[in-house]
C-alpha cells in the first residue's frame, strides 16, 4: 500500500500540487480526503499538465474542479478513477487550516 501524502492549506490559497503517477498499471485509483477548517470553503482540482516541465507554474496551469468536490463546506472523501497528473485543493473562503491527504494505489512517494 502506498504512503499517504499530506498537506496543510492555510487561508485563501491553493495547496502545492501533488503529483500522481498517471502511467501506473491499471486500475488508476486515487483517494482524496479533506478535513475542512472551521468556516472554510474549498474545491479539489485536477490537471493533466506536465507539472515537472521546466518553467511550469501551477498558478497559470489548467485546473479542472473535481465533479464531486466543488465548493464544499464539509469534510470529504472522494476518488479519481481516471488518469490525471496532479491534484490540489483550492481554498476559497476561510483563514483556518484545512488538511488534504492523497493516496494512490500501488505508488510509493
Secondary structure, 3 states (H helix, E strand, C coil): CCCCEEEEEECCEECCCEECCCCCCCCCCEEEEEECCCCCEEEEEEECCCCCCCCCCHHHCCCEECCCCCCECCCEEEEECCCCCEEEEEEEECCCEEEEEEEECCCCC
